[in-house]
Amino acid sequence: MSYEKDFLTGIAQMIADNGIATYKPSGVYSAGETGIVFGGWPQAPDRCITLNYTPVTDQTASAFGRGILDFGFRGAPGNPFGPSDIAVPVFDLFHGMRNYKLGTAEVIQILRDHVAPMETDGNRRSKRFDLYYVDLGSPPTQYRD
């Protein structure tokens, strides 16, 4: 498993362990659950969190990199506060996290950078993105200690 996959699945599991949403590796959720998925928006469930990680810079002299952790939040139909209801406890859980191990990924720090409200989709579900800077230590490679 790659350190990026370890990182994202670890984040998903932490969200689930804290009762914010449900993480099922199968990606199959019932209508009443708040699901956690990787990549883009699923059709169901209505309430969901999408997770993506994009590396931005990687050091050459050490196994350290900076990336962007992208949380997408979508609420129930007709509830304009739905995304915030999910995003606030996620912020409380991760903003300022330091020195935490998720599988082979070593979180050095996580800091929220900005929030971007999104359009309401065709099913009247409001969405927003929260972007976090993440500094990660990763396993050494052939050219990095």
C-alpha positions in Angstrom: 0.0 0.0 0.0 1.3 3.4 -0.8 1.8 6.0 1.9 -0.8 8.3 0.1 -3.4 5.5 0.3 -2.4 4.8 3.9 -2.8 8.5 4.6 -6.3 8.8 3.0 -7.7 5.6 4.4 -6.3 6.6 7.8 -8.1 10.0 7.6 -11.3 8.2 6.6 -11.1 5.8 9.5 -10.4 8.7 12.0 -13.5 10.5 10.8 -15.5 7.3 11.2 -14.0 6.5 14.6 -15.0 10.0 15.8 -18.6 9.5 14.8 -18.7 12.2 12.1 -19.4 9.9 9.1 -19.3 6.3 8.1 -16.4 4.7 6.3 -17.0 1.5 4.3 -14.2 0.4 2.0 -16.8 -1.1 -0.3 -18.2 2.4 -0.8 -21.8 1.2 -0.5 -23.9 3.3 1.9 -27.5 3.4 2.9 -29.6 6.5 2.3 -29.4 7.7 5.9 -25.6 7.4 6.3 -23.0 10.1 5.8 -20.6 8.3 3.6 -16.9 8.8 3.0 -15.6 8.2 -0.5 -12.4 8.8 -2.5 -12.4 10.8 -5.7 -15.6 12.5 -7.0 -19.2 12.8 -5.8 -21.3 9.6 -5.7 -25.0 9.6 -6.5 -25.8 8.3 -3.0 -25.8 8.8 -0.1 -26.9 12.5 -0.1 -24.7 13.4 2.9 -21.1 12.6 2.1 -17.4 13.5 2.4 -15.1 13.1 -0.6 -11.4 12.8 0.1 -8.5 13.5 -2.2 -4.8 14.1 -1.7 -2.6 15.9 -4.2 1.2 16.1 -3.7 2.6 19.6 -4.3 6.3 19.5 -3.5 8.7 16.7 -2.5 12.1 17.1 -1.0 15.0 15.4 -2.6 17.3 15.2 0.4 14.7 13.7 2.7 11.5 11.7 2.6 9.3 14.7 3.2 6.6 16.3 1.0 3.8 18.8 1.1 0.4 18.2 -0.4 -3.2 19.3 -0.4 -5.9 17.3 1.4 -9.2 18.1 -0.2 -12.3 17.5 1.7 -15.6 17.8 -0.2 -18.7 18.1 1.9 -22.3 17.6 0.7 -25.4 17.9 2.8 -29.0 16.6 2.5 -31.3 18.1 -0.1 -32.7 21.5 0.8 -30.3 22.1 3.8 -27.9 25.0 3.0 -26.1 24.4 6.3 -25.6 20.6 5.7 -22.0 20.9 4.4 -20.9 23.0 7.4 -22.6 20.5 9.8 -20.1 17.9 8.6 -17.1 20.2 7.9 -16.9 21.8 11.4 -16.2 18.6 13.3 -13.7 17.6 10.6 -11.9 20.9 11.1 -11.9 20.3 14.9 -10.4 16.8 14.4 -7.6 17.7 11.9 -6.7 21.4 11.9 -3.4 21.6 13.8 -2.7 17.9 13.9 0.9 17.2 14.4 3.2 14.1 14.7 0.7 11.4 13.9 1.2 8.1 12.2 -1.2 6.6 9.6 0.2 3.4 8.3 3.4 4.2 6.4 2.5 7.9 6.3 3.8 10.2 9.0 1.7 13.3 9.4 4.0 16.2 10.4 1.2 18.7 10.4 -2.2 19.5 8.9 -3.4 23.1 8.5 -6.6 24.3 6.8 -5.9 26.8 4.2 -9.3 27.9 2.8 -12.9 27.0 2.3 -14.7 27.2 -1.0 -18.5 27.1 -1.2 -19.8 25.2 -4.2 -23.0 25.3 -6.2 -26.1 23.4 -5.2 -26.5 20.3 -7.4 -29.6 19.2 -9.3 -30.9 17.4 -6.3 -30.8 20.6 -4.1 -27.7 19.3 -2.2 -25.3 22.1 -1.1 -21.6 21.4 -1.3 -18.3 23.0 -0.2 -14.6 22.2 -0.3 -12.1 22.6 2.5 -8.5 22.5 1.5 -5.8 21.6 4.0 -2.0 21.8 3.6 -0.4 18.6 4.8 3.3 18.0 5.5 4.0 14.2 5.3 7.0 12.1 6.0 7.1 9.0 3.8 9.2 5.9 3.6 12.7 6.4 2.1 13.2 5.7 -1.6 16.3 4.8 -3.6 17.4 8.5 -3.8 15.9 9.9 -0.5 17.0 9.0 3.0 
